[in-house]
Amino acid sequence: MTPLRQAMIQTMRQHGFSPQTQKSYLYVVADLARYYRRSPDQLEVGDLQTYFNYLVQERSLAPASCRLYLHGIRFLYLQVLHWADFDVNLVLPKRPQRIPELLTRQDVARIVGATKNPKHRALLLITYGCGLRVSEAVSLQVKNIDGERHLLHIHQGKGGKDRMVPLTDVLLDVLRAYWCLGRPVLWLFPSEVLVGQHLTATTAQKVYRHAKRLSGVQRRGGIHALRHAYATHQLEHGVPLNELQKYLGHSDLRTTERYLHWLPGISSQNRSPADLIADLGGA
């Protein structure tokens, strides 16, 4: 490990970055080094501007990916190498804004119903029933489930934040039944391949896509569609937007407000979270 990489890891840990953020930032910096075939501490502003132009114009990276590269590389130069400023301009082409296709409750029920493996079924149900990101779902530990208070503890979610999400009776029963089958000790969803590790996000995506294909549901999107469905279905039930923001772990309410695009004219009724798993019927 180079001294620069070690210094960046140490600085990210001091800032409290999540393991996933650390991994992403190290990747983009390594990608920059591969492009120029020399250490990033030997580059100048003009080199970085050329590199970002290359990412946008030649590699045609998605705007979200370009911003990830920008954040990671800017962190390196400002926080690790202590540059006085970071005068690099990232100009992204405008792309049409499309609202993703929303899964209905019937769609979710069909996808879950097509999943016969108890572990995979529990994974999809908790992802939908608690509105989890795939990285949060696969890295759940058994101790994160508070059955007495009916709460799920999300440890170090996106942005390095912890949060608590309500666990409904039906979902808790599903998780208890699943646990009794294999009695996992540490990870709620341990890997069958990697000893001592949890399922990977890639495996979870494959599980979802396979179940969706078997179910006949044609809507586009990966497993993140379950999180979108959770948000919109809770809003339909009347859960206040600010409460949903906490459950989803959004730092900015405007991020949560985007789900209102699916629900024109929706009004908050100050209800408690819906038992979405019970609504699936036969889950």
N, C-alpha and C positions, 0 to 999 in steps of 0.2 A: 504494500500500500504506500502510495506516495505521500510525502508530508502535506501537500496541498489537499489531497483527499481526506487525510486524517484531520486536518484543521477545519475543513468544511463540515465533516461529521460532528466534530466537537461543538462547533458554533451552532449547528442546527439543533443539537440536543440542548444547548443552553437556551435556545429560543423556544424549546418545548414542542418542536415539530413532531408530528406523528411519524411512525415508521414508514408509512406509505409515502408521505411527503418527502422524507429523507431519500427514499429510494428513487423517487421521480426526479428530484433535483440532481442527485448524483448521476443519473442516466443522461440528463440533458447536458450537463457539463462534460461528461465523457464523450458524448456525441460531438460537442464542439471541438474537443481535443482531437478526435479522430478526423474531423473535417480538415483541420489545419496541420495535423500530424506534429503538433508541438504543444507544450504545456499552455493552458489558458493564461497563466501569469506572464506570458511573453507576448500577448496580443494587445492591440491598441483599439481605440474606439472605432476607427475606420474598419478594422477587421471584423468587429462585432456587427457593424451596420451591414457590411457585405454579407455576413452569415445570415442575418435575419431576412435580408432581401432574398437570399437563396431559399430559405425555408418557405417563404410565401410564394415566390414566383416559380421556382423550379421543382421543389418538392410538393408544393400545393397542399401544405398541411392545413388541417382544419383550424379555424380561429382559436378554439379552446386549446389545441395543442401548441399553437404559436404563443399563446399567453403563458402556458406552462413553461415553455422554453425561456420566455422573457423573465418570468418571476425567478426561475432557478438560476439563470445566468446573472441577473441583476443582484440576487442575493450573494452570489460568489464575489462579485467585484466590490459591492458596497460593504458587506458585513465581514467577509473573510480577507479580501485583499485591501480593504479600506480605501478604495478610490473616493475622491472628494465628491464626485457626481457620476452619473451614468447616462450620458447624453446619447441614447440610441433610440431612434424613431421606428416604431413598429406600425406599419400601415397595412391594414387588413382589408381585402376586397369585401364589398357588401354581398351577402348571400341572402337568398329569399328565406324569410322566416316562416317555418311550417310548424303547425301544431301537431305533435305526434299523435298517432292513433291510440285511442283510449280503450283499454280492456273493460268490458262490462262485467258485472258480477257473474253472469252466465259464462262468459269467457274464462274467468278465473276458475270457476267450478269445474269446467271441462278440462282445463289444463291440470289442475290438481287431481282430478279424477283419473286422468291418464297416467298418473305417477304411482306405480305399485311399490317401489322401494320405500320402506318406512322412513329411512334417513332423508332421502331426497324429497319425499312428501312433506316431512316436518320442516325441511329447509325452505321449501316454497311457501308453506303456510305461514311461517314466522316472518319471512320476507314481506309477504303481503299483509299479514295481520298486524304488523308493527311498522310497516313503511320503511324498511331498512334498505340501506345501500348494500350492494352485494358484498363489498369488503367487510361491512359490519356483520352481516349474517354469517359468513363463513368463519369469522374469527370469534364468534361467541363462545364463552366458557360456561360450563355448567353452573358455576357460582354466580353468573350474571342474572340468573332467574330467581327472583324473589317471589316464591309462591305464596307466602303469607300475606304480603302486601299487594300481590298481583301487579308486579312491576318488572320490567326488563331493563337492566342497567347496560347502557351502551358506553363502553369504556374507550376513550380516546377515538371518537369518531372523526369525521372530516374537520380539519382545523384544530385537531388535538383537543376537542371538547367532549366532556362526558354529558350524558343526558339520561333521563328516565322516561320510559314509554309504557303506557298501561298495557297489561296482559289480561285479556278477557278470559272468562271461565272456560269457554270451549277450547280456545287455543292452549290454555294451560293444561287441560285434560289431554289434548293431543301430544303435547311435549312430554307429559308424564308417562303416557303409554309408550311413546318412542323410547324414552330413557330406560324403561323397564326391559326393553328388548335387548339392548346392548350394554346398558349401564356405563356410558362414557364417563371418564373420571375428570379429565381436564377440559378438553375441547368438546363442545356440544356436538359438533360435526367433524369427528376425526377423519383423517385421510386413510384410505385403504392401502395407499401406495407409499406415502412418506411417513415413516414411523415417528410418532411423537408430534406430528404436525396436523393442522386442520385442513379441510378441503380448500382447494384453491378457488379463486374467483373464476378462473377458466373452466374448472369442473362444474361449478354452479351454473355458468352460462350454458354449458353443454346439456346439463340436466334440464334446464328450462326449455331450451330449443327442441330437445328430443320430446319432451312432454307436450309442447305446443304442436309439434308435427303430428304426434299420435292423436291429439285431441281434435285436429282439423281446424283449429283457430287460425285464421289467415292474417291477422293484424301484424304489422311490422313491429320490430323492436325486440330487444333482448330482455333479460331478467329485470332490468331497471323499470320495465313497464309495470311490474307489480307495485313498485313504490309510487309511481304516478297514479295507479289505480287506487291505492290506499288513500292518497291525498284527496283525490276528487270524490271518492265515495264517502269519506268523512265529511267533506264540505257539503255534499248532498244531504247528509244526515243532520246537518246544522251545527257542526263543531265550529266555534269561532276561529277566525283566521289566525289570531295571535296564539291560540292554544295549539293549532296545527303547526305553527311555526316551531314551537318548542318540541313537539313530538318528532318533527322531521329533522331538527337540528340545524335550521337555517339561521345564519347570523343576521340576515337582512330580511325584513318582512316583504320587501318587493319580490324576493325570490319565491316566496310562498304565494304571492298574489298572482303569479303566472298561471296557477292552476284554475283561476277563475275564468280563464279563456274557454274552458270546457263547459262552464256552468253559467251562461249569461242569465242575469237577473237573480242569482242566488242571494239569499239573505240569511244572516246568522241568527240562529234560534237559541244560542247558548246551551247546547246540549252536551252531554258527556259523549266520549268516543263510542262509535258504534261497534257492536260485536260483529265484525265483518266475516269472521270465520263461521259463526252460527248461520249467517245469511247465505252461505254457500250451499247449505243443505247436504247432509251426508258426508261432510268433511271429516 
